[in-house]
Amino acid sequence: CAGAVVLINSAGNSAGNSARSPADRSAGPGAEPADLRTQILTRMRLVLSVPALRARTMTNLLDSTNAFAPPLAHRLGREPDDFDVRAFVTGCMTAAAVGVFAWYDADGRADLGELIDRAVAAVGELAY
């Protein structure tokens, strides 16, 4: 993930910054960071406490892989269903989830962006 491929969107943002942008706006216009933190923690408590919702997270992961892998594969000159690209995308998303779970375990007091960056960087660092 980190150091392996840097994605740049049309606005010139890195993949990490692009991923954070929608989350920063998800609580609605004018929402304070504390509002967003509370909203995310509430959603996570619900998802983690309901078995059917926990199971759905795996389906969401696979759906996300299917959405993100083909454009990345195209940018890399590979086939849309390239195994390595799919593994890379899924690994990065799963690493990001580890960061989110660590943030949740800290009751939202840790820096979410820092935890996600650290988790994704660990995949790249430990892969070699």
Long-range contacts (C-beta under 8 A, 24 or more apart in sequence): 1-88, 1-91, 1-92, 1-95, 1-120, 1-121, 1-123, 1-124, 2-117, 2-120, 2-121, 2-123, 2-124, 2-125, 3-121, 3-124, 3-125, 4-88, 4-124, 4-127, 5-72, 5-76, 5-88, 7-72, 7-75, 16-113, 16-116, 16-117, 16-120, 19-96, 19-116, 20-113, 37-108, 38-108, 40-108, 41-104, 41-107, 41-108, 44-100, 44-104, 48-104, 57-97, 61-90, 61-93, 61-94, 61-97, 62-90, 64-89, 64-93, 65-89, 65-90, 65-93, 68-93, 91-123, 92-120, 92-123, 95-119, 95-120, 95-122, 95-123, 96-120
